[in-house]
Amino acid sequence: MTDGRVSAMAAGLVGSEILKIAGDIRAMVAQGETICNLTVGDFSPAEFRIPGYLEREIVQALSAGETNYPPSDGVMPLRKAVADFFERWLGLEYGVDSVLITGGSRPGIFSVYSTLVDPGDVVVYPVPSWNNNHYVHISGARGLPVTCRAEDAFLPTRALLEEAVRGARLLALNSPLNPCGTAFTPEALGEICDMVLEENARRGPDERPLYVMYDQVYWMLTFGDTMHVNPVTLRPAMAAYTVFVDGISKSFAATGVRVGWTVAPVDVTQRMASVLAHVGAWAPRAEQLATARMIGATDEIVAYHREMKQGVEARLDALYAGIEGLRAAGFPVRAITPMGAIYLSAQFALHGWQTPEGEVLATNEQIRQYLLAAAGLAVVPFQAFGMKEDTGWMRLSVGATNLAEIEVMFGRLGTALKALSAPTGVRRMEGGPTAAASLP
């Protein structure tokens, strides 16, 4: 309900759970407490700088006076550079008219919803996922969240989506996945693409198609044997129904530089550009010109990622090894092997355990607060990403931490877990909680 001072849409917007958690962390830091902050989906410049090449190009463009309005759909050098970038790195051939430049990736997502979705249309999205529930609300759509399973790395499958997409207007996908740090296999994504093509073939001439918004902003950050895949490479017919959302924010630690883009069928791109022209959500001109130079400099990209990706992967591996080490010691925790992005999915299955103060942990929020207070470990529960169940799953983000902080944190975490009392009927191990509490 609203008193009329603001719109019903604005009154109904839910605040960011991550920002609420950030308030807790700021208060503790202000009191001098040591926190290993794994909450922010961002990069600390103290840990990860943007490429030096990009920084120099931005300064040069500013010095050259490139400070006026850019074209609302992006400067032509960058639009051409994005088309070339997609062809060179992904083997995707798109013309310049398919490329729209945006002020970071968020305006791209907003323009997809604003252009393709009418009030009342069904938008299917997996949970956990980032912010789709908010964009559904803003657009007046009917959100249909599909809960994904840990055994599927929290990624949707054709079997989970099959019924949901009947009559839907938009399917929102993200890989590598925020918040989970997992990525589609070619087989799993290919099956989803087949489902989309079959659904569109089933629809009559008067029915609008089902589109896929494919957010791949983390695609250059994959690890181990993981290879990034996309709908159009796997199934070329998907080009008619796929809108890519991408940018430099994550792969180049450039979240504050605010350069993103979408790549889509020309008619869709034209209408998205019209929407954003009225919003004014374009990237700054100097940053656009600098980005055009950078994404065309393959050797610079390779050199930057050689160090940057190694740093991200080392932090993720340290978190994974530490949590799995605690699991091996009998603590009810586990993690999913990191595949991409800057995130690790970790489960703290502490429901029913009692703190030294006598509180019985019953919800993810209580577990989060205990980890923060007792171990100085700041994490984000999956509820912030649309999950309803209190299963202990949390997102751990490594963009603003380092290996030394992680090592010290695990000492505190081990002590905090040992301080918990096991639920009735659960046998404690000497020096640890319980072998029976170990997760499969």
Stockholm file with secondary structure:
# STOCKHOLM 1.0

chainA/1-440         MTDGRVSAMAAGLVGSEILKIAGDIRAMVAQGETICNLTVGDFSPAEFRIPGYLEREIVQALSAGETNYPPSDGVMPLRKAVADFFERWLGLEYGVDSVLITGGSRPGIFSVYSTLVDPGDVVVYPVPSWNNNHYVHISGARGLPVTCRAEDAFLPTRALLEEAVRGARLLALNSPLNPCGTAFTPEALGEICDMVLEENARRGPDERPLYVMYDQVYWMLTFGDTMHVNPVTLRPAMAAYTVFVDGISKSFAATGVRVGWTVAPVDVTQRMASVLAHVGAWAPRAEQLATARMIGATDEIVAYHREMKQGVEARLDALYAGIEGLRAAGFPVRAITPMGAIYLSAQFALHGWQTPEGEVLATNEQIRQYLLAAAGLAVVPFQAFGMKEDTGWMRLSVGATNLAEIEVMFGRLGTALKALSAPTGVRRMEGGPTAAASLP
#=GR chainA/1-440 SS CCCSSSCHHHHHCCCCHHHHHHHHHHHHHHTTCCCEECCCSSCCTTTCCCCHHHHHHHHHHHHTTCCSCCCTTCCHHHHHHHHHHHHHHHCCCCCGGGEEEESSHHHHHHHHHHHHCCTTCEEEEEESCSSHHHHHHHHTCEEEEEECCGGGTTCCCHHHHTTTTTTCSEEEEESSCTTTCCCCCHHHHHHHHHHHHHHHHHSCTTSCCCEEEEECTTTTCBCTTCCCCCHHHHCGGGGGTEEEEEESTTTTTCTTTCCEEEECCHHHHHHHHHHHHHHTCCCCHHHHHHHHHHHTCHHHHHHHHHHHHHHHHHHHHHHHHHHHHHHHTTCSEEECCCCBTTEEEEEECCTTCBCTTSCBCCSHHHHHHHHHHHHCEECEEGGGGTCCSCSCEEEEECTTCCHHHHHHHHHHHHHHHHTSBCCTTCCCBTTBSCSTTCCC
#=GC SS_cons         CCCSSSCHHHHHCCCCHHHHHHHHHHHHHHTTCCCEECCCSSCCTTTCCCCHHHHHHHHHHHHTTCCSCCCTTCCHHHHHHHHHHHHHHHCCCCCGGGEEEESSHHHHHHHHHHHHCCTTCEEEEEESCSSHHHHHHHHTCEEEEEECCGGGTTCCCHHHHTTTTTTCSEEEEESSCTTTCCCCCHHHHHHHHHHHHHHHHHSCTTSCCCEEEEECTTTTCBCTTCCCCCHHHHCGGGGGTEEEEEESTTTTTCTTTCCEEEECCHHHHHHHHHHHHHHTCCCCHHHHHHHHHHHTCHHHHHHHHHHHHHHHHHHHHHHHHHHHHHHHTTCSEEECCCCBTTEEEEEECCTTCBCTTSCBCCSHHHHHHHHHHHHCEECEEGGGGTCCSCSCEEEEECTTCCHHHHHHHHHHHHHHHHTSBCCTTCCCBTTBSCSTTCCC
//
